[in-house]
Amino acid sequence: MSTIRCDVLVVGAGAAGLMCALTAGQRGRIVQVIDHANKVGKKILMSGGGRCNFTNTGTTPANFLSSNPHFCKSALARYTPWDFIGMVERHGIAFHEKELGQLFCDVSSKQIVRMLVDECTAAGVNIRTDCAVERVERGADGFHVQTAQGRFHAASLVVATGGLSIPSLGATGFGYELARQFGHALLPTRAGLVPLTLSGTHQERFHELSGVALPVAARCNDMEFRNSMLITHRGVSGPAILQISSFWQPGDALHLDLLPGQDAEAWLRAMKRDRGAAELRTVLSEVLPRRLAVRLCEHWLPDRPVRQIDERELLKAAALLQDFPLVASGTEGYRTAEVTLGGVDTRKVSSSTFESQLVPGLHFIGEVLDVTGWLGGYNFQWAWASGHAAGQVV
């Protein structure tokens, strides 16, 4: 079988890979994209409940976790959310802001995938699916890549294979193996933006509340996120928990403010003054989901009329409502994690071109790198920005 020759071979037809490919193609480069999955952009398709939270207008480097926090600055500054929004608008895709700068498609995430594929097609990019990589070698004249669909030769090889999150969509550790093959160090990987599991007392007392949701402020390791929390059969989820999960590791203290934005002590004093005959569970049900209010009073708070709560108990109850210690035992893991923390160490990768400092012509972009965004469109913006940066130079 003859060798397919190209200027740029992109491994991975996800957000970062497609952005890199269309950018390079627009520069007149001959680009091939290959992916072992049966269709492109699988993670894009399922994101945002099928509506794709494709960027966040408030994106800054502070919204990303990395052992090398300065690494993301250059790419993010050179390709902003407004650059991507411009492409979305040119394709006539209707979108809306949900909250906190998060932009979603009005209709379907399929529109974002179609836009990227159409841009690739217009730029002469060839995309192949069901094309698993079997072997990668580097010679004096570039990269030789053996795949399930034949042999490729390229001057530049771009690794856009993503992380380990959601293996049911085809996620593998291939990009990490490739990085290691060429001498790159890897930082430990773990699930991020992921539900937390409970065990022991908390699990016993909360699992029957599955489906209960409420606004909270989740705090861990000097980080705080205020958003909604969802109690599940196995633990807790919802935006506030997914956000804090990236900053939590087993053994870390995790605290919830169950009345965010309120002064629990002042509220309890007002209840004692104005509603003294009412049970605490009754008044608490007016500011918390009733089932949760009842469960708190069964196990943690005084279960009697508010007027019978003395000063010491009142202060203790206020402290608990404002700083509830939740003992998480673990996470749901990569199965449901939206991202992978850790990955290819960025200290041997150029922050402007994303080229390896060890192997000329080898580039790493997107989630395979040790750069992980918060929940809310930030990881897609990193994919667009890193893909665009590499696409301008390969």
N, C-alpha and C positions, 0 to 999 in steps of 0.2 A: 504494500500500500504506500502510495506516495506521501511525502511530508507536506502538510499544509503550512505555508509560510505567512507570517504576518509581522507587523511592527510591534504590536502590543497584544499579549494574551492575558485576559482578565479571568481569574478563577473565582467564580461566584457571581451569580446573576441576581443579587439582592440590591438593596438601595445604593450602597456605596459602589458596587461593581458596575451597575448600569450607569450611574452618574459619571464615573471615570471613563467608561467606554464612549458615551455620547460626547463627552468633552474632548477626548482624544480624537474621535472620529471627525468632529467639527474642524479640527486642525489639519485634516487631510491624512491622518494616520490610518493605516490598515489595521483594523481591530477585530479580534475574535473574542467572544465571551463564551465560557463553558461552565456548565453547572451539572452536578450529579443528579439533581432533582428532576422531576418530570415537567415542571413548569417554573417560570421565573417569578421572582418577587413574592414568594409564599408568605414571608413574614409581613410584608407590606399589606397583603390581602387580608390577613387576619387582624391587623392592628386596629386599635380604636373601635373595637366592636364591628369591624367591617367598614368603618368610615375613614380610617387612617388619619391619625393625629400627626400630620406630615411636617409640622414645624412648630416653633414657639417664638412669638415675636419678641419675647423678653430674653432671648438666649445670650448668655455671657459665659466666659470661661469659668466663673464661679459655680455654674450649674453642672460641672463635671467632676468626677472622681478619677484621680490618677496619681501614681507615685511620683509623677513628674508633672505637676500642675501647670507649668508654663507651656507645655508641649502643644496644647490645643489652641493657643491664642492666635497664632498666625493664620491658620486655615479658617478659623471662625471669623476673623476680621476681613478676610478676602472673599468669602462667600457667605453672605448674610441671609437671614430668613427672607428678606425682601427680594433678594435675587431669585430664590426658589419660588416665592409667591408670584414673581413676574412670569415665570415659566407656566405656572398653574393658570394664571389669568390668560396668557396667550392661547392656551388650549381650551379656554372657555369652561373650566371646571369651577362650579359654584362651591363656595366654602363658607364656613362661619367660625366665629370664635366662641368656644364653649366656656372656658374660664381661664384666668391667669395666663392669657396670651396663647392658649392652645388652639390651633387651627385644625378643623376637621372638614372633610368633604361633605357636602350636603347629601350626596347620593351614595357613592360607593368608593371604597379604596381601589377597586378595579380601574377607576379612572386614572389614578396615579401610576399604576403599572402600565396602562395603555399609553399614557403620555411618555413615560421613559422609553418604552419599546418603540414608539413612533419616532421619538427623537433619535434613537439609535439607528433605526431604519433609514431615516433621512440623512444620517451622517455616514451611511454605508457600513455600519457595524453588523457583523454576523453573529447571531446568538445560537448556541447549541445546548439543548437540554439532554438529560439522560446520558451525560458525557462525564463519567467519573475519571479522575486522574489516577493513573497506575504508577507512574514513575516520573520524577523530575531530575534532570541533569543539567549542569551548566558547563558549556564549552567556551572556547575562545570567541566563538561567533554568536553567543547568546544562549538561550535556554531551549532545551529539547524536552518536550513533554509528551509522554506516552499516555494515551487515554483509551477509553472504551470505544471511541470513534476514530481511532487512528493517531498518528504522530503529528505534533505541532512543533514549529520552530518560531521563536520570537526573540527580538532584541530585548524587549522589556517584559517582565512577568509581574503582574499585579495580583496580590493575594487579598481577596475580598470575601473570605469564606465565613465571616461572622464568628460567633462564639458557640457555646454549648447549650444555649437556651432553647427550649422546646424541641427536643429531638424528634418528636412526631412530625415536625415540619422538615426534617432532614438535617438538622444541626449535627455537626461532628467536630472532632478536634483536629481535623486535617490541617487547617491553617497553622495550628501550633506545632504539629509534627514537621511541617515544611520549614517553619521558622527555626526549629531546633536543628533540622538537617543542615541549614546554612549557618549555624553557629550563633543564632540569636538566643538570648536568655528569655525565659518566660517567668512572669510573676504569677504566684498562686491564683488559680481561678476559683470563683464561687458564685453561687446564684445571687442575682440582684433584682430589685423590683419584684419581690416574691412574697407570697403570703407566709406568715409565721405560724408555727404549730405550738400548741400548748400541751402540757402533760400534768399529771398529778392533780392537785387541788383545783387549779384554775380550769383545767380541762373538764373535770367532773362538774364544776359549778357553772361553766359557760356553754358546754356543748348543746344543752337543750335550748339555748337562745339562738341557735343557728338561724340566720336570716335577719336578725336585728341589726340595724344600721344607725349610726349617730355621728355627729361632728365631734372630733376630738383634736387635741394637740398632742402628737406623739413625740417624745423626747428620748434621745439616746446619744451619748458621747458628744455633748455640746451642740447637737443639731436638733431642730424642732420643725415639724411640719404640721400645719393645721389644715385638715381636710376631713373627709368622712372615713369611718371605720366600719367594717362589716364583720360580724361574728359568724364563724363557719362551724361545721361539725368538728373540724380538727384544730381550729385556732382562730386567727383573725386575719382579715384582708382589708381591701378597700384602699383608696389612694394614700391616705395618711400612713398606713402600715407598709404599703409597697415602697413608699419613699424612704421611710426610716429603716427598712430592711437592709438597704445598701450600706448603712452605717452601723448595723448591729452584727455582732458575732456571738456565738454561744458563750454564756457567762456574763455578757454585758447587761448592765441595768437598763431597763426599759420602763418609762413612766408615761402615763396618759393623764391629760387634763380632760376630765369628762364634761366640764362646763367651760369650754374655751371662750375667752372674752368676758366672762363673768367673775365676780368676786364671790366665791362660794361662802366665805364666812359672813359677808354682809347679807347675802341672800338668805342664809339660814337664820340670821338674827331677825330679818324682816318677817320670815315665816313664823318664827317663835312669837313675835310681837302681834302679827295680824291674823295668823291662822293656827294659833296655839292648840286648839282642840283637834286639829286634823292629824292623822297619822303621817309620819315622815314619808312612808312609801307613797302616800297619796299626793303630797305636794311635790315630791321628787318626780312622780309620773308626769307632772306638767312641764318639766324641763328635760326629762330623759324618756326614752322608750319605756313603757309601763313594765314590760317583762324584765328589763334590766333593773329598773328601780326596785321592783319586788325582790329580785335576786340579791341585790346589794344589801337590802335591809334584812334579808334572811341570814346573810353570812358576814357582812362587814360593818353595817351601820345599825344604829339603834332602831329597833322595830316597835315603836310606840309613838304616842302623840308628841308633837314637837315641843310642847310646853314642858314635858317631862325630861327633856334633854338638858343636862346641866352644862356648865361652862366648859369643863374639861372635855366632855363628850362632843360638844359642839365644835370646839377647835380641832379635835381629832377627826370628826366627820368632814369638816371643811378641808382639812389637809388631804384626806383620802380622796375626796372628789376632785381636788385640784392636782393631785400628784399620785394617782393610782399605780402601784407597782405591779406591772404585768410580767410574769415570769415565763418567757418564751423558751421552748426546749430546742427549737430548730426551725428550719424552713421547709417549704414544700419541694424545694430543690429545682433542678433544671427543668423538670417536667412542666412546670407552670411559670418559671421565671421569665420575665420579659427581656432581661439582659444578662450578660456574663461579666462579672467584675474581674480585673486582672487581665492577663494575656501577654502579648508580645511587649517586652520592655522597650519603651520609646526612646531610651537614652542612646540606642544605636540606630535610630531612625531619624532622618531629617524632618524637622517640623515644617519646612517649606515645600519640599518635594515628595516627602514620604518614602524616599528611597533609602534602602539599607546602606548603612555606613560600612558594612562588612562585605556586601556583594553588590557591585554596580549593576544596575538594571532591574534589581529586585525591589518591589514596593509593597508596603502593607497599608491597608486603609480600612476604615470602619471599625466594627466591633472586635475584630481579631486583635486590635491593639489594646494596651492598658489605658483606655479612656472610656469612661462610662457616664452617661448623662442621667439626670434626674428623670422622673416620670413626667410626661407632658409634652412630647414632641422633640425633646432635646437630642435624643439618640438619632432620630432621623436627620436633624440638622447637622449632626456630626458626620453622618454618612454622606450627606450632600457636600459638605465643606471639604472633607478629606478626599472624597472621590473627585471633586472638581480640582483640588490642588494637584493631585497626582496626574489627572487627565491633561493638565496644562503642560506637563513636562515629559511624559512618556513618549 
